Amino acid sequence: MIDRCRKGDLLFPLVNFLVHPVDNITAMEFKRYDSSNYQKARARSPFGMPDPPLETVVKGILRFMVRQGIINGRKAEMVLQRF
C-alpha cells in the first residue's frame, strides 16, 4: 500500500492510520481470545464504557470520508440508508 498509494488515491488519507499500528495489527492477526471477563470488569467499573454500536462507528467513518472529500454527503446518506 505504501508503494502504490499516491495523493490522488482514495485510500491516501488512511495511509498513516493503517501504517503506524502495523506491528500491533500484525501481532494480533491470529490472536483469538474470550473477552467476557474484560467485558464484565468494564461493566462493573464506574468508568467503563460499552463498545459503540456498529451504526455509530460507520457514521464516524463516513463523516471522516466526507470531510476528506473521499465521498460526498449524498453518497454517505445512501450508505447510511442500508443500516
TORZAZA-905913 format. One line per 3 residues: number of its first residue (from 0); for each residue x, y, z of N, C-alpha, C, O, CB. Coordinates in steps of 0.02 Angstrom, whole numbers. Glycine has a CB too. Example, Ala and Ser with C-alpha at 12.3 -4.5 7.8 and 13.67 -1.06 7.14 Angstrom:
0	660/-284/390/615/-225/390/660/-165/390/712/-166/423/565/-224/452 ~ 642/-112/354/684/-53/357/645/2/394/670/57/402/704/-30/286;
***
This chain:
0	41/-59/0/0/0/0/44/63/0/29/111/-35/-47/0/60 ~ 97/62/39/140/121/43/170/137/-25/174/195/-45/195/110/95 ~ 191/85/-61/223/95/-126/174/117/-180/193/153/-226/257/32/-147;
3	112/97/-174/64/109/-228/16/167/-216/-10/195/-264/24/47/-239 ~ 5/185/-155/-45/236/-139/-15/306/-149/36/322/-119/-72/227/-66 ~ -46/346/-190/-24/415/-204/-76/465/-179/-132/445/-162/-10/424/-280;
6	-58/528/-178/-103/580/-152/-172/581/-185/-221/598/-152/-72/648/-159 ~ -177/562/-246/-241/562/-281/-284/502/-267/-342/501/-286/-229/568/-353 ~ -257/452/-234/-294/390/-220/-343/400/-162/-329/438/-116/-246/333/-205;
9	-398/365/-165/-449/370/-113/-423/348/-45/-443/375/7/-509/330/-131 ~ -378/299/-44/-352/274/20/-298/317/51/-279/307/108/-326/205/10 ~ -272/365/14/-215/404/38/-227/435/107/-181/432/149/-199/459/-11;
12	-285/464/122/-295/492/189/-290/440/245/-281/458/303/-362/527/193 ~ -297/377/228/-296/324/279/-227/292/287/-218/249/331/-346/271/262 ~ -179/311/246/-113/278/247/-82/282/316/-62/230/343/-66/310/196;
15	-78/341/346/-48/347/413/-85/306/464/-55/275/508/-45/420/434 ~ -151/306/460/-192/268/506/-177/194/502/-177/159/553/-266/281/493 ~ -164/169/443/-153/98/433/-80/78/442/-66/21/462/-175/78/364;
18	-33/123/429/38/106/431/66/108/502/103/63/522/77/153/387 ~ 49/158/541/80/166/607/66/107/654/112/85/689/54/229/639 ~ 5/80/656/-6/23/702/7/-45/671/-16/-95/697/-76/25/728;
21	43/-48/615/50/-111/579/81/-166/622/61/-224/616/92/-101/517 ~ 129/-149/665/159/-200/708/109/-229/757/107/-289/769/219/-172/746 ~ 67/-185/785/15/-208/832/-37/-250/796/-60/-301/821/-18/-148/867;
24	-56/-228/737/-107/-265/699/-79/-334/680/-114/-384/685/-127/-225/635 ~ -17/-336/658/14/-399/638/18/-446/698/4/-506/691/84/-387/610 ~ 36/-420/756/41/-462/815/-27/-491/836/-30/-546/864/70/-422/873;
27	-80/-455/822/-147/-477/842/-184/-516/787/-239/-541/799/-188/-417/861 ~ -153/-523/729/-188/-551/671/-221/-618/685/-279/-629/666/-139/-558/615 ~ -186/-663/717/-213/-731/728/-232/-743/801/-246/-800/820/-162/-783/706;
30	-233/-691/841/-249/-698/911/-325/-706/919/-364/-667/892/-223/-638/952 ~ -344/-756/954/-415/-768/969/-421/-775/1044/-384/-814/1074/-443/-831/931 ~ -467/-739/1074/-474/-743/1146/-545/-727/1167/-584/-699/1128/-425/-695/1181;
33	-560/-746/1226/-626/-734/1255/-622/-670/1297/-583/-667/1345/-650/-795/1299 ~ -660/-620/1278/-657/-556/1313/-713/-548/1365/-725/-492/1388/-659/-499/1263 ~ -746/-602/1382/-803/-596/1428/-782/-570/1497/-819/-530/1527/-838/-664/1436;
36	-724/-590/1523/-701/-564/1587/-687/-489/1583/-704/-452/1629/-639/-601/1611 ~ -657/-467/1529/-645/-396/1519/-711/-358/1517/-718/-306/1549/-604/-384/1454 ~ -759/-384/1479/-824/-351/1473/-860/-347/1541/-891/-297/1556/-867/-388/1422;
39	-855/-400/1581/-886/-399/1647/-853/-346/1692/-887/-308/1727/-881/-468/1680 ~ -786/-344/1691/-750/-295/1732/-765/-224/1709/-774/-179/1750/-674/-308/1729 ~ -769/-215/1644/-785/-148/1616/-855/-128/1637/-866/-69/1653/-779/-148/1539;
42	-902/-174/1638/-971/-159/1657/-975/-140/1731/-1017/-99/1750/-1016/-219/1643 ~ -932/-169/1774/-932/-153/1845/-898/-87/1861/-911/-56/1913/-898/-208/1884 ~ -854/-64/1817/-816/-3/1830/-860/58/1819/-899/61/1771/-754/-1/1784;
45	-853/108/1862/-891/170/1851/-865/208/1790/-899/253/1765/-887/215/1913 ~ -807/191/1766/-778/224/1708/-784/184/1644/-766/207/1590/-705/239/1721 ~ -810/123/1650/-817/80/1592/-869/106/1543/-922/129/1563/-835/10/1614;
48	-852/101/1480/-898/122/1427/-907/63/1380/-859/32/1359/-871/185/1389 ~ -969/48/1362/-981/-7/1316/-956/11/1246/-948/70/1229/-1056/-25/1313 ~ -943/-40/1206/-924/-27/1137/-981/8/1101/-1039/-7/1114/-905/-94/1100;
51	-964/55/1058/-1018/90/1021/-1051/42/972/-1020/-5/948/-991/152/984 ~ -1114/55/957/-1149/14/907/-1115/21/839/-1084/73/825/-1224/32/903 ~ -1122/-29/797/-1092/-28/731/-1114/34/691/-1073/64/656/-1111/-91/692;
54	-1176/53/697/-1202/112/661/-1162/175/680/-1147/216/637/-1276/123/676 ~ -1145/183/744/-1107/241/766/-1037/240/736/-1011/292/715/-1103/242/843 ~ -1006/182/734/-939/175/705/-941/193/631/-898/230/607/-912/104/716;
57	-990/165/595/-995/178/523/-1008/252/510/-979/281/464/-1051/135/492 ~ -1050/283/550/-1063/355/541/-1000/396/550/-988/444/514/-1118/379/590 ~ -959/377/599/-896/412/609/-849/406/550/-817/454/529/-862/387/672;
60	-846/346/522/-804/334/464/-830/375/405/-791/406/368/-802/258/445 ~ -895/375/396/-924/414/340/-912/489/349/-897/523/300/-999/400/335 ~ -919/514/410/-905/586/422/-833/603/403/-820/654/371/-918/605/496;
63	-787/559/422/-717/569/404/-709/570/328/-674/614/301/-673/514/434 ~ -740/523/294/-734/519/221/-763/580/187/-736/603/137/-767/456/195 ~ -819/606/212/-848/666/184/-802/726/196/-791/766/150/-918/680/216;
66	-775/733/257/-729/789/272/-666/787/228/-640/839/209/-708/787/345 ~ -642/728/213/-582/720/172/-597/724/97/-551/724/57/-549/653/188 ~ -660/729/79/-678/734/8/-676/668/-28/-675/666/-90/-633/783/-26;
69	-674/613/9/-671/547/-21/-739/530/-52/-743/502/-107/-651/492/31 ~ -792/547/-16/-860/539/-42/-898/603/-26/-877/642/17/-896/476/-10 ~ -953/614/-61/-994/672/-45/-1049/653/3/-1063/594/13/-1023/704/-109;
72	-1081/702/32/-1133/690/82/-1189/646/56/-1218/607/94/-1160/754/106 ~ -1205/653/-8/-1260/614/-37/-1243/539/-37/-1285/497/-21/-1274/638/-109 ~ -1180/523/-55/-1160/453/-54/-1160/426/17/-1178/368/28/-1090/444/-85;
75	-1140/467/65/-1140/446/135/-1212/431/157/-1223/381/192/-1109/501/181 ~ -1258/472/137/-1329/460/155/-1354/394/125/-1392/358/157/-1373/518/132 ~ -1333/380/64/-1353/317/32/-1327/257/72/-1362/207/81/-1328/314/-41;
78	-1265/262/95/-1236/207/135/-1275/199/200/-1291/143/220/-1161/220/150 ~ -1290/255/233/-1325/252/297/-1395/222/291/-1419/191/338/-1330/321/327 ~ -1426/231/234/-1494/203/224/-1493/127/225/-1544/96/236/-1523/228/158;
81	-1435/97/213/-1429/24/214/-1431/-5/284/-1444/-65/293/-1365/2/179 ~ -1420/37/334/-1418/13/404/-1487/13/433/-1495/-5/491/-1372/56/446;
***
